Amino acid sequence: MARGFGIALESEYGDVQSIDDIDLDWFQKMEEVNFELGDEAETDDGGSRSDVVAWAGAAKPNGSTSAKVDLQRITWYLLGFLDHYVYTEGTGTLAGLNIHEFYGGENHELPSFVGLAVYDALKIAVFGLIEDGLKLEVSDSAMTVNNDWLYATETAEILGINEDFEEPEELADSKIPVRFYDVNVKLNGEKPGSVQTSFSMEGNNNHDQEGTIGLGSRFPQEKPQAAKRTISLSLATTLNRNSYRDILDARYGVVDAVTPSACRILTVPLELTIAQCEHPEQQLVIKFPECTLKAEFDLKGADRVEATLNLQTLGNGEVTLNDGTTTVNTDMYCKLINKVPELAIEAESDDNEGD
């Protein structure tokens, strides 16, 4: 029996189809998969000391998944979280590979997916699946991706006795996850002087699901709109001679300061490069071109003094796309080189683009 989750892009939001007709782009065995209808019953006591009537309340379907990151499936997660996508076929030294670029802009409508959660012999298909939250974490093992989802509705199917779930063909080079030693960090354009022991990114699209439920149906009736995008980052390190200056710069808001600034805060770019040891030609570069930077640390006995750099992204940092000429203002940009073909979604223009 299989346990896990897979997705495919939808051609139309919330289009319900037979589970047998769903053609997944990929499936991954996962330890944590949870989808709930979010339909709490409403009750009324009619003046009595106990409730005397109950009825079905509004359904607010939502879910969460957790998996290890590989450089193939991450393509769909980035597409679901960010609102701009540009595809370029690899040539020259990148022949046989594909270049996917994603970045955050001002579009309020994000791609939707159909998802299939498999719990042994029970299959749950979720339609109108929207990625509301994306969290990436890595410390001393494999990188993990945690997602928060919203969706429109679902349907179920139970496998027969001795019937197995047929998984789609495995994506090329997707079996080995990203490990901590595949990840390199640049802060303010340079590799930090001290060792970075962990990295985390937590982003949220803050979709308005409430506005999709109205008269005529207790389920969402249209695609929820993304509201303000928030992205928080953190790097863990050790307070020592290699990090004193970086920590104080972040703490005081000015480079080389030894007292707090009267009004300034420090803003820096953060860049993450993931190049898998087994396939170094395939890589993911994530840029946060402008972030506020703060530092915190505390002392506990004779243990090493742990320090954390906390960053909050801003949306006015400039990035040049892979074509070498197009520039965009964004809070997050990703360039992913892998073996996944072009995703079937039209790229959209951004008012912030320019030459």
C-alpha positions as a LaTeX table, in Angstrom:
\begin{tabular}{lrrr}
\hline
Residue & $x$ (\AA) & $y$ (\AA) & $z$ (\AA) \\
\hline
Met1 & 0.00 & 0.00 & 0.00 \\
Ala2 & 1.17 & 3.53 & $-0.78$ \\
Arg3 & 1.12 & 6.55 & 1.45 \\
Gly4 & 1.85 & 9.95 & 0.01 \\
Phe5 & 0.75 & 12.83 & $-2.15$ \\
Gly6 & 0.99 & 13.99 & $-5.76$ \\
Ile7 & $-0.20$ & 16.92 & $-7.85$ \\
Ala8 & $-0.82$ & 18.11 & $-11.39$ \\
Leu9 & $-1.68$ & 21.53 & $-12.79$ \\
Glu10 & $-5.38$ & 22.24 & $-13.34$ \\
Ser11 & $-6.65$ & 23.59 & $-16.63$ \\
Glu12 & $-9.68$ & 25.08 & $-14.87$ \\
Tyr13 & $-9.98$ & 25.94 & $-11.19$ \\
Gly14 & $-11.88$ & 23.34 & $-9.18$ \\
Asp15 & $-12.77$ & 21.16 & $-12.17$ \\
Val16 & $-13.93$ & 17.90 & $-10.58$ \\
Gln17 & $-13.05$ & 14.74 & $-12.46$ \\
Ser18 & $-12.96$ & 11.03 & $-11.86$ \\
Ile19 & $-10.01$ & 9.93 & $-9.75$ \\
Asp20 & $-9.14$ & 7.40 & $-12.44$ \\
Asp21 & $-8.81$ & 10.24 & $-14.98$ \\
Ile22 & $-6.33$ & 12.27 & $-12.92$ \\
Asp23 & $-2.92$ & 12.30 & $-14.61$ \\
Leu24 & $-0.46$ & 13.23 & $-11.85$ \\
Asp25 & 2.75 & 15.06 & $-12.71$ \\
Trp26 & 4.42 & 13.27 & $-9.78$ \\
Phe27 & 3.77 & 11.33 & $-6.61$ \\
Gln28 & 5.92 & 11.28 & $-3.48$ \\
Lys29 & 5.81 & 9.09 & $-0.43$ \\
Met30 & 5.39 & 11.44 & 2.54 \\
Glu31 & 5.27 & 11.09 & 6.29 \\
Glu32 & 2.77 & 13.91 & 6.80 \\
Val33 & $-0.31$ & 14.50 & 4.62 \\
Asn34 & $-3.46$ & 16.09 & 6.01 \\
Phe35 & $-6.55$ & 17.44 & 4.26 \\
Glu36 & $-9.71$ & 18.54 & 6.06 \\
Leu37 & $-13.04$ & 19.94 & 4.83 \\
Gly38 & $-13.12$ & 22.50 & 7.62 \\
Asp39 & $-16.90$ & 22.22 & 7.84 \\
Glu40 & $-17.87$ & 22.75 & 11.44 \\
Ala41 & $-21.56$ & 22.14 & 12.16 \\
Glu42 & $-23.65$ & 25.11 & 13.25 \\
Thr43 & $-26.17$ & 24.73 & 16.08 \\
Asp44 & $-29.00$ & 26.65 & 17.70 \\
Asp45 & $-30.51$ & 26.25 & 21.17 \\
Gly46 & $-33.80$ & 28.07 & 20.51 \\
Gly47 & $-33.68$ & 29.41 & 24.07 \\
Ser48 & $-33.11$ & 25.99 & 25.59 \\
Arg49 & $-30.20$ & 25.07 & 27.84 \\
Ser50 & $-29.07$ & 22.63 & 25.16 \\
Asp51 & $-28.78$ & 22.78 & 21.39 \\
Val52 & $-31.90$ & 21.47 & 19.66 \\
Val53 & $-30.98$ & 21.76 & 15.98 \\
Ala54 & $-27.82$ & 21.46 & 13.89 \\
Trp55 & $-26.97$ & 22.05 & 10.25 \\
Ala56 & $-23.95$ & 21.93 & 7.98 \\
Gly57 & $-21.82$ & 25.05 & 8.18 \\
Ala58 & $-19.60$ & 26.68 & 5.58 \\
Ala59 & $-16.82$ & 24.41 & 4.29 \\
Lys60 & $-13.31$ & 25.90 & 4.28 \\
Pro61 & $-11.20$ & 23.04 & 2.89 \\
Asn62 & $-7.54$ & 23.19 & 3.81 \\
Gly63 & $-4.56$ & 20.90 & 4.16 \\
Ser64 & $-0.87$ & 20.53 & 4.81 \\
Thr65 & 1.94 & 18.35 & 3.49 \\
Ser66 & 5.54 & 17.76 & 4.50 \\
Ala67 & 8.28 & 16.18 & 2.39 \\
Lys68 & 11.98 & 16.17 & 1.63 \\
Val69 & 13.12 & 18.57 & $-1.08$ \\
Asp70 & 14.49 & 17.41 & $-4.40$ \\
Leu71 & 15.39 & 19.64 & $-7.34$ \\
Gln72 & 12.64 & 18.23 & $-9.58$ \\
Arg73 & 9.43 & 18.38 & $-7.53$ \\
Ile74 & 10.39 & 21.76 & $-6.06$ \\
Thr75 & 9.46 & 23.16 & $-9.49$ \\
Trp76 & 5.73 & 22.83 & $-8.74$ \\
Tyr77 & 6.05 & 24.23 & $-5.21$ \\
Leu78 & 7.79 & 27.36 & $-6.49$ \\
Leu79 & 5.21 & 27.77 & $-9.26$ \\
Gly80 & 2.39 & 27.53 & $-6.72$ \\
Phe81 & 3.92 & 30.04 & $-4.32$ \\
Leu82 & 5.13 & 32.76 & $-6.69$ \\
Asp83 & 3.06 & 34.51 & $-9.35$ \\
His84 & 5.48 & 34.81 & $-12.29$ \\
Tyr85 & 7.06 & 32.04 & $-14.34$ \\
Val86 & 9.54 & 32.18 & $-17.23$ \\
Tyr87 & 10.83 & 29.10 & $-19.06$ \\
Thr88 & 14.01 & 28.78 & $-21.12$ \\
Glu89 & 15.28 & 25.65 & $-22.80$ \\
Gly90 & 18.86 & 24.84 & $-21.86$ \\
Thr91 & 21.50 & 25.12 & $-24.58$ \\
Gly92 & 25.28 & 24.67 & $-24.81$ \\
Thr93 & 26.59 & 23.27 & $-21.54$ \\
Leu94 & 22.98 & 23.11 & $-20.31$ \\
Ala95 & 21.71 & 21.11 & $-23.29$ \\
Gly96 & 19.19 & 18.53 & $-22.12$ \\
Leu97 & 18.29 & 20.64 & $-19.10$ \\
Asn98 & 15.63 & 23.31 & $-18.59$ \\
Ile99 & 15.72 & 26.70 & $-16.88$ \\
His100 & 12.72 & 27.72 & $-14.79$ \\
Glu101 & 12.51 & 31.21 & $-13.30$ \\
Phe102 & 9.97 & 32.24 & $-10.68$ \\
Tyr103 & 9.53 & 35.56 & $-8.94$ \\
Gly104 & 7.03 & 37.42 & $-6.82$ \\
Gly105 & 5.04 & 40.25 & $-8.35$ \\
Glu106 & 1.65 & 41.88 & $-7.99$ \\
Asn107 & $-0.69$ & 39.23 & $-9.44$ \\
His108 & $-3.44$ & 38.21 & $-7.02$ \\
Glu109 & $-4.38$ & 34.99 & $-8.83$ \\
Leu110 & $-2.02$ & 32.00 & $-8.53$ \\
Pro111 & $-2.00$ & 28.65 & $-10.36$ \\
Ser112 & $-4.24$ & 25.88 & $-9.07$ \\
Phe113 & $-3.64$ & 22.15 & $-8.92$ \\
Val114 & $-5.43$ & 18.87 & $-8.49$ \\
Gly115 & $-3.93$ & 16.81 & $-5.69$ \\
Leu116 & $-4.18$ & 13.15 & $-4.76$ \\
Ala117 & $-3.58$ & 12.00 & $-1.20$ \\
Val118 & $-3.20$ & 8.25 & $-0.71$ \\
Tyr119 & $-3.77$ & 6.66 & 2.70 \\
Asp120 & $-3.16$ & 2.94 & 2.10 \\
Ala121 & $-6.33$ & 1.80 & 0.29 \\
Leu122 & $-8.08$ & 5.20 & 0.52 \\
Lys123 & $-7.56$ & 7.82 & $-2.18$ \\
Ile124 & $-8.70$ & 11.43 & $-1.67$ \\
Ala125 & $-8.59$ & 13.75 & $-4.68$ \\
Val126 & $-8.64$ & 17.48 & $-3.88$ \\
Phe127 & $-9.58$ & 20.01 & $-6.56$ \\
Gly128 & $-8.85$ & 23.72 & $-6.79$ \\
Leu129 & $-5.69$ & 23.28 & $-4.74$ \\
Ile130 & $-3.97$ & 26.60 & $-3.98$ \\
Glu131 & $-0.60$ & 26.95 & $-2.25$ \\
Asp132 & $-1.10$ & 29.34 & 0.64 \\
Gly133 & 2.12 & 28.73 & 2.56 \\
Leu134 & 5.63 & 27.54 & 1.72 \\
Lys135 & 8.26 & 26.70 & 4.32 \\
Leu136 & 11.80 & 25.51 & 3.56 \\
Glu137 & 14.11 & 24.30 & 6.35 \\
Val138 & 17.55 & 22.73 & 6.49 \\
Ser139 & 20.02 & 22.16 & 9.33 \\
Asp140 & 22.08 & 18.97 & 9.67 \\
Ser141 & 20.17 & 16.58 & 7.41 \\
Ala142 & 17.90 & 16.76 & 4.36 \\
Met143 & 16.06 & 19.95 & 3.43 \\
Thr144 & 12.31 & 19.78 & 4.04 \\
Val145 & 9.40 & 21.55 & 2.39 \\
Asn146 & 6.18 & 22.15 & 4.32 \\
Asn147 & 3.11 & 23.49 & 2.59 \\
Asp148 & $-0.22$ & 24.90 & 3.63 \\
Trp149 & $-2.98$ & 24.44 & 1.06 \\
Leu150 & $-6.52$ & 25.65 & 0.41 \\
Tyr151 & $-8.86$ & 23.82 & $-1.92$ \\
Ala152 & $-12.40$ & 23.84 & $-3.30$ \\
Thr153 & $-13.76$ & 20.32 & $-2.87$ \\
Glu154 & $-12.80$ & 16.65 & $-2.88$ \\
Thr155 & $-13.84$ & 13.16 & $-3.89$ \\
Ala156 & $-12.82$ & 9.74 & $-2.57$ \\
Glu157 & $-12.23$ & 6.21 & $-3.79$ \\
Ile158 & $-11.44$ & 2.98 & $-1.96$ \\
Leu159 & $-9.10$ & 0.49 & $-3.59$ \\
Gly160 & $-10.33$ & $-3.06$ & $-3.86$ \\
Ile161 & $-8.74$ & $-5.97$ & $-2.03$ \\
Asn162 & $-5.40$ & $-6.87$ & $-3.65$ \\
Glu163 & $-5.62$ & $-3.67$ & $-5.74$ \\
Asp164 & $-2.54$ & $-1.44$ & $-5.66$ \\
Phe165 & $-2.20$ & 2.28 & $-6.33$ \\
Glu166 & $-0.37$ & 2.83 & $-9.61$ \\
Glu167 & 2.22 & 5.54 & $-9.07$ \\
Pro168 & 3.27 & 7.72 & $-12.02$ \\
Glu169 & 6.76 & 7.27 & $-13.40$ \\
Glu170 & 9.46 & 8.61 & $-11.08$ \\
Leu171 & 10.88 & 12.00 & $-12.08$ \\
Ala172 & 14.49 & 11.81 & $-13.25$ \\
Asp173 & 17.10 & 12.54 & $-10.54$ \\
Ser174 & 14.44 & 12.98 & $-7.86$ \\
Lys175 & 15.25 & 10.13 & $-5.50$ \\
Ile176 & 18.10 & 11.81 & $-3.61$ \\
Pro177 & 16.97 & 14.80 & $-1.50$ \\
Val178 & 18.83 & 18.06 & $-1.02$ \\
Arg179 & 21.21 & 17.79 & 1.96 \\
Phe180 & 22.70 & 20.51 & 4.16 \\
Tyr181 & 26.06 & 20.21 & 2.43 \\
Asp182 & 24.40 & 20.98 & $-0.93$ \\
Val183 & 23.36 & 24.42 & 0.37 \\
Asn184 & 25.49 & 27.56 & 0.33 \\
Val185 & 24.54 & 31.02 & 1.62 \\
Lys186 & 25.64 & 34.52 & 0.67 \\
Leu187 & 24.70 & 37.43 & 2.91 \\
Asn188 & 25.16 & 40.91 & 1.48 \\
Gly189 & 26.98 & 39.37 & $-1.50$ \\
Glu190 & 29.53 & 37.42 & 0.54 \\
Lys191 & 29.79 & 34.10 & 2.32 \\
Pro192 & 29.32 & 34.80 & 6.05 \\
Gly193 & 32.49 & 34.61 & 8.12 \\
Ser194 & 31.00 & 32.16 & 10.59 \\
Val195 & 29.40 & 28.75 & 10.08 \\
Gln196 & 25.67 & 28.84 & 9.37 \\
Thr197 & 24.09 & 25.88 & 11.18 \\
Ser198 & 20.55 & 26.20 & 9.79 \\
Phe199 & 18.37 & 28.11 & 7.36 \\
Ser200 & 14.63 & 28.55 & 7.26 \\
Met201 & 12.21 & 30.42 & 5.03 \\
Glu202 & 8.54 & 30.82 & 5.81 \\
Gly203 & 6.28 & 32.44 & 3.23 \\
Asn204 & 2.55 & 33.03 & 3.13 \\
Asn205 & 0.23 & 34.25 & 0.38 \\
Asn206 & $-2.59$ & 35.03 & 2.83 \\
His207 & $-5.35$ & 33.96 & 0.44 \\
Asp208 & $-8.85$ & 35.25 & 1.17 \\
Gln209 & $-10.90$ & 32.05 & 1.30 \\
Glu210 & $-13.75$ & 33.75 & 3.15 \\
Gly211 & $-14.66$ & 35.78 & 0.08 \\
Thr212 & $-15.15$ & 32.68 & $-2.07$ \\
Ile213 & $-18.06$ & 31.26 & $-0.04$ \\
Gly214 & $-21.46$ & 32.81 & $-0.59$ \\
Leu215 & $-25.09$ & 32.25 & $-1.41$ \\
Gly216 & $-25.93$ & 29.04 & $-3.23$ \\
Ser217 & $-23.17$ & 26.75 & $-1.93$ \\
Arg218 & $-21.35$ & 26.16 & 1.32 \\
Phe219 & $-18.15$ & 25.34 & $-0.59$ \\
Pro220 & $-15.74$ & 27.81 & $-2.24$ \\
Gln221 & $-17.21$ & 28.90 & $-5.58$ \\
Glu222 & $-14.25$ & 30.71 & $-7.11$ \\
Lys223 & $-10.49$ & 30.85 & $-6.84$ \\
Pro224 & $-9.36$ & 32.73 & $-3.70$ \\
Gln225 & $-7.30$ & 35.85 & $-4.24$ \\
Ala226 & $-3.81$ & 36.17 & $-2.80$ \\
Ala227 & $-3.37$ & 39.11 & $-0.45$ \\
Lys228 & $-0.11$ & 40.49 & 0.96 \\
Arg229 & 2.80 & 38.08 & 0.50 \\
Thr230 & 5.00 & 37.77 & 3.56 \\
Ile231 & 8.39 & 36.04 & 3.65 \\
Ser232 & 10.46 & 35.62 & 6.80 \\
Leu233 & 13.99 & 34.18 & 6.80 \\
Ser234 & 16.40 & 33.10 & 9.50 \\
Leu235 & 20.00 & 31.91 & 9.71 \\
Ala236 & 21.42 & 30.29 & 12.83 \\
Thr237 & 25.08 & 30.71 & 13.66 \\
Thr238 & 27.47 & 31.01 & 16.62 \\
Leu239 & 28.58 & 34.21 & 18.31 \\
Asn240 & 32.40 & 34.22 & 18.02 \\
Arg241 & 35.24 & 36.23 & 16.49 \\
Asn242 & 34.11 & 35.22 & 13.01 \\
Ser243 & 30.61 & 36.60 & 13.55 \\
Tyr244 & 30.91 & 39.49 & 16.03 \\
Arg245 & 30.96 & 42.16 & 13.34 \\
Asp246 & 28.07 & 40.73 & 11.29 \\
Ile247 & 25.96 & 40.36 & 14.43 \\
Leu248 & 26.65 & 43.91 & 15.62 \\
Asp249 & 25.93 & 45.37 & 12.17 \\
Ala250 & 22.53 & 43.66 & 12.23 \\
Arg251 & 21.91 & 44.60 & 15.86 \\
Tyr252 & 22.74 & 48.28 & 15.49 \\
Gly253 & 21.50 & 48.90 & 11.93 \\
Val254 & 24.72 & 50.40 & 10.59 \\
Val255 & 27.90 & 48.73 & 9.33 \\
Asp256 & 30.82 & 49.02 & 11.79 \\
Ala257 & 28.64 & 50.72 & 14.44 \\
Val258 & 29.20 & 50.06 & 18.16 \\
Thr259 & 26.00 & 51.75 & 19.37 \\
Pro260 & 22.39 & 51.52 & 18.13 \\
Ser261 & 21.46 & 53.81 & 15.24 \\
Ala262 & 19.09 & 56.64 & 15.99 \\
Cys263 & 16.81 & 55.77 & 13.07 \\
Arg264 & 18.42 & 53.40 & 10.56 \\
Ile265 & 17.96 & 49.68 & 9.97 \\
Leu266 & 20.23 & 47.46 & 7.93 \\
Thr267 & 18.97 & 46.07 & 4.61 \\
Val268 & 20.93 & 43.39 & 2.76 \\
Pro269 & 20.41 & 40.79 & 0.02 \\
Leu270 & 20.39 & 37.08 & 0.86 \\
Glu271 & 21.18 & 34.41 & $-1.70$ \\
Leu272 & 20.85 & 30.65 & $-1.40$ \\
Thr273 & 22.52 & 28.30 & $-3.89$ \\
Ile274 & 21.61 & 24.62 & $-3.92$ \\
Ala275 & 23.78 & 22.43 & $-6.13$ \\
Gln276 & 23.34 & 18.74 & $-5.56$ \\
Cys277 & 26.60 & 16.85 & $-5.16$ \\
Glu278 & 25.54 & 14.01 & $-7.46$ \\
His279 & 24.24 & 16.34 & $-10.22$ \\
Pro280 & 26.07 & 19.68 & $-9.85$ \\
Glu281 & 24.84 & 20.92 & $-13.23$ \\
Gln282 & 21.32 & 20.99 & $-11.78$ \\
Gln283 & 20.87 & 23.72 & $-9.23$ \\
Leu284 & 18.50 & 26.15 & $-7.57$ \\
Val285 & 19.42 & 29.75 & $-6.83$ \\
Ile286 & 17.04 & 31.67 & $-4.57$ \\
Lys287 & 17.56 & 35.42 & $-4.24$ \\
Phe288 & 15.96 & 37.73 & $-1.73$ \\
Pro289 & 17.36 & 40.99 & $-3.16$ \\
Glu290 & 16.48 & 43.28 & $-0.26$ \\
Cys291 & 15.76 & 42.28 & 3.33 \\
Thr292 & 15.72 & 43.98 & 6.68 \\
Leu293 & 18.23 & 42.33 & 9.03 \\
Lys294 & 18.13 & 41.94 & 12.79 \\
Ala295 & 20.14 & 39.75 & 15.18 \\
Glu296 & 19.46 & 38.06 & 18.49 \\
Phe297 & 21.58 & 35.87 & 20.75 \\
Asp298 & 21.63 & 34.57 & 24.29 \\
Leu299 & 24.03 & 32.90 & 26.69 \\
Lys300 & 23.30 & 29.61 & 28.47 \\
Gly301 & 26.03 & 28.46 & 30.82 \\
Ala302 & 29.18 & 27.14 & 29.16 \\
Asp303 & 27.40 & 26.19 & 25.91 \\
Arg304 & 28.28 & 27.98 & 22.71 \\
Val305 & 26.44 & 31.25 & 22.29 \\
Glu306 & 23.86 & 30.72 & 19.59 \\
Ala307 & 22.93 & 33.67 & 17.41 \\
Thr308 & 20.11 & 34.07 & 14.91 \\
Leu309 & 19.92 & 36.45 & 12.00 \\
Asn310 & 16.28 & 37.29 & 11.19 \\
Leu311 & 15.38 & 38.78 & 7.84 \\
Gln312 & 12.15 & 40.16 & 6.41 \\
Thr313 & 11.92 & 40.57 & 2.65 \\
Leu314 & 11.07 & 43.82 & 0.86 \\
Gly315 & 9.57 & 43.95 & $-2.62$ \\
Asn316 & 11.71 & 46.68 & $-4.19$ \\
Gly317 & 14.96 & 44.78 & $-4.73$ \\
Glu318 & 16.10 & 44.48 & $-8.35$ \\
Val319 & 16.98 & 41.21 & $-10.10$ \\
Thr320 & 18.10 & 40.60 & $-13.69$ \\
Leu321 & 16.46 & 37.58 & $-15.32$ \\
Asn322 & 18.28 & 34.81 & $-17.16$ \\
Asp323 & 18.02 & 36.64 & $-20.50$ \\
Gly324 & 20.54 & 39.15 & $-19.15$ \\
Thr325 & 18.45 & 42.24 & $-19.98$ \\
Thr326 & 15.05 & 42.03 & $-18.27$ \\
Thr327 & 15.03 & 43.43 & $-14.74$ \\
Val328 & 12.27 & 43.02 & $-12.18$ \\
Asn329 & 11.60 & 44.37 & $-8.72$ \\
Thr330 & 10.69 & 41.54 & $-6.40$ \\
Asp331 & 10.96 & 40.14 & $-2.90$ \\
Met332 & 11.93 & 36.62 & $-4.06$ \\
Tyr333 & 13.46 & 35.25 & $-7.25$ \\
Cys334 & 14.30 & 31.63 & $-8.09$ \\
Lys335 & 16.34 & 30.22 & $-10.95$ \\
Leu336 & 15.99 & 26.46 & $-11.17$ \\
Ile337 & 17.94 & 24.28 & $-13.60$ \\
Asn338 & 16.69 & 20.70 & $-13.78$ \\
Lys339 & 15.20 & 18.03 & $-16.06$ \\
Val340 & 11.55 & 19.05 & $-15.71$ \\
Pro341 & 10.03 & 20.22 & $-19.01$ \\
Glu342 & 8.15 & 23.49 & $-19.37$ \\
Leu343 & 5.11 & 23.74 & $-17.11$ \\
Ala344 & 1.86 & 24.31 & $-18.96$ \\
Ile345 & 1.07 & 27.79 & $-17.74$ \\
Glu346 & 1.39 & 31.13 & $-19.50$ \\
Ala347 & 3.99 & 33.53 & $-18.16$ \\
Glu348 & 2.54 & 36.89 & $-17.18$ \\
Ser349 & 4.11 & 40.30 & $-17.40$ \\
Asp350 & 4.73 & 42.53 & $-14.39$ \\
Asp351 & 4.29 & 46.27 & $-14.28$ \\
Asn352 & 7.70 & 46.41 & $-12.57$ \\
Glu353 & 9.56 & 44.85 & $-15.47$ \\
Gly354 & 11.90 & 46.95 & $-17.53$ \\
Asp355 & 15.00 & 46.90 & $-19.65$ \\
\hline
\end{tabular}
